Amino acid sequence: MTNNAAVDAPFMEVNAELCKGCQLCVGVCPKSVIAISDDLNSASYHPAYYTGADCTGCGLCFYACPEPGAIKVVKP
Amino acid sequence: MKVYEKSHSFYEVFERKSGPAKEATHYCPGCGHGNVHKMIAEALEDMELTSRTVLVSPVGCSVFAYYYFDCGNTQAAHGRAPAVATGVKRANPDSIVISYQGDGDLAAIGTAETIHAANRGENITVFFINNAIYGMTGGQMAPTTMLGQRSTTTPLGRQEHVHGNPIRMCEMLSTLPAPTYIERVAVGDSKHVMKTRKAIRKALKIQAEGKGYSFVEILSPCPTGWKMDPTVARDWLMDEMTKVFPLGVFKDESDNVDEGSWDREFKPFDTDQVNAYLDRLKTSMTEGAQVTLKEDLHCKFAGFGGQGILTLGLFLSQIGMRAGQQVSWFPAYGPEMRGGTANCSVNLSNERIGSPLVDEPNVLVVMNQPSLDAFEKTVPDGGLIIVDTTIVQGKPDTDRLNAVMIPASKIADEVGTPKIANVVILGALVAATGAFTPEYCMETLRSVIKKKNLVEMNMEAFRRGYDFVKNQ
């Protein structure tokens, strides 16, 4: 999901295999740039994903997420 | 550049976890444990504490914390994490010791350990995950379940008059003088998650600085146990749980205590110290010659509490010890210091003793009637029975048993006090068994009797009992 054209911009990314689809990240995102996929991962969860723009790198989704490796946020 | 990502205080792959998905935790979607784990791991990494941290996990969903944290891990019996943490910390004062517990573990079965570790001001950090329910076992009522809250064991809701009230641990512990820092936080909305992060870091910092006991209660959702969607559970946590469990700092002495003031002096185990300690426990008993028994003595001494029954057993045991025999002394008595019944079993043997119990004594001393009634029949034919006739009215079967009928209490009273009837009996026992010479016994008594002004009276009592039998 990383937007390679905008490496200078903050972004978040979801490891879809580790996401359990709890949607907590969706709810806390101030910019509403996280959504839930229609696809299922191998554990039968609908994972979250970054819609691709306007992430501020605030990190709230990282702390809202209970799963250690599911969300990474980069703020250049 | 700031990167928020999986802490290096976690294992990269959770190899200890069974089954597939070895990079994901075992926790349910939306569980608060994961949030708290992440913030602890991040704090340990940022504060460079990971390599010297020992995490004590509880019984509960977080029993598997050792799957995840790349630090020292141990797992305690249910509720005992603070006791284990105490031991780890005291044995390894440079370690950072975390007791990570849920509400069933900490506030029910582990209440005693929790309170006393706090009361001792152990320099440990307790993270208390309160989700108001027994999560791992399927959502039963916990001590923290709120009034009206439904659980599998309170299907109509918790009721005060049936189940009691939810326990507030922060409030209780903050009445104690020793704890340094007690705060309740919540992994609910983002603002409170960040407050939790701050509290976790503060608690660990207090420990690292040797400032004492820190306790952070973290209200945490259990979407599965509560039967709620994860987002709804977070809202319910903030809306309902915080009413019963108000957030805030209950105690903070961290600015008032000096660094290191709660560090314990650590003495490494050393054999010389242990020996020195044991030396202090040694009796004043003098060395004596080896004596071989003609026959092993399996004794039962019985009477009222206060008659010196147990002391009689000790004296005979000490004589046997001095003579190089194997001995055992096993008391049995009620809660009364005086007036109840008491008996003791004493074995003296040339061989190793298998059991300290004496079911069939070859020597029975009875100093009250109930003891005669209870134990006479346990003595095998030809066994020795010594009866204090001052007190005991009944007569043993003299055809079957070798009986010594001695007015021990009366003789003792003549010597100076009826309290030393036990020593009169000892004299009679030694004379009747011929196990030791009277001189050998008196030498031993002389060295073990603590009140030296009573030694001569005891010598006289022993001699009178011994002579009573010899002159019969």
Contacts between the chains, C-beta under 8 A, distances in Angstrom:
chain1	res1	chain2	res2	distance
A	15	B	23	7.9
A	17	B	21	7.8
A	17	B	23	7.6
A	17	B	24	7.7
A	18	B	21	7.9
A	18	B	23	5.9
A	18	B	24	4.8
A	20	B	24	7.5
A	20	B	28	7.7
A	20	B	29	3.8
A	20	B	30	7.6
A	21	B	29	6.1
A	22	B	29	3.9
A	22	B	30	3.8
A	22	B	223	7.7
A	22	B	230	3.9
A	22	B	231	7.6
A	23	B	229	7.8
A	23	B	230	6.4
A	23	B	231	5.6
A	24	B	30	6.1
A	24	B	230	5.7
A	24	B	231	6.3
A	24	B	234	6.7
A	27	B	231	5.3
A	27	B	234	7.8
A	28	B	189	7.4
A	28	B	190	4.8
A	43	B	21	6.4
A	43	B	24	7.5
A	45	B	29	7.1
A	57	B	2	6.7
A	59	B	2	7.5
A	59	B	4	4.5
A	60	B	190	4.7
A	60	B	193	8.0
A	62	B	4	3.8
A	62	B	5	7.7
A	63	B	4	7.8
A	63	B	35	6.8
A	63	B	38	7.2
A	63	B	39	7.2
A	63	B	190	7.0
A	63	B	193	5.0
A	63	B	194	6.7
A	63	B	197	6.7
A	64	B	35	7.4
A	64	B	190	6.3
A	64	B	193	6.4
A	65	B	34	7.5
A	65	B	35	7.6
A	65	B	38	7.8
A	66	B	25	7.5
A	66	B	27	6.2
A	66	B	29	7.8
A	66	B	30	6.5
A	66	B	31	5.4
A	66	B	32	6.9
A	66	B	33	7.0
A	66	B	34	2.7
A	66	B	35	5.1
A	66	B	38	7.5
A	67	B	24	6.3
A	67	B	25	6.3
A	67	B	27	7.9
A	67	B	34	5.6
A	68	B	6	4.7
A	68	B	7	7.1
A	68	B	10	5.2
A	68	B	25	6.7
A	68	B	34	6.8
A	68	B	37	6.6
A	68	B	38	5.5
A	68	B	41	7.1
A	68	B	68	7.0
A	69	B	5	8.0
A	69	B	6	4.4
A	69	B	10	7.8
A	69	B	23	5.4
A	69	B	24	7.4
A	70	B	24	7.8
A	71	B	4	7.5
A	72	B	3	7.0
A	72	B	4	6.6
A	72	B	5	4.4
A	72	B	6	7.6
A	73	B	3	7.1
A	73	B	4	4.0
A	73	B	5	7.6
A	74	B	1	7.0
A	74	B	2	7.6
A	74	B	3	5.2
A	74	B	4	7.8
A	75	B	1	6.7
A	75	B	2	4.3
A	75	B	3	7.5
A	75	B	4	8.0
A	76	B	1	5.1
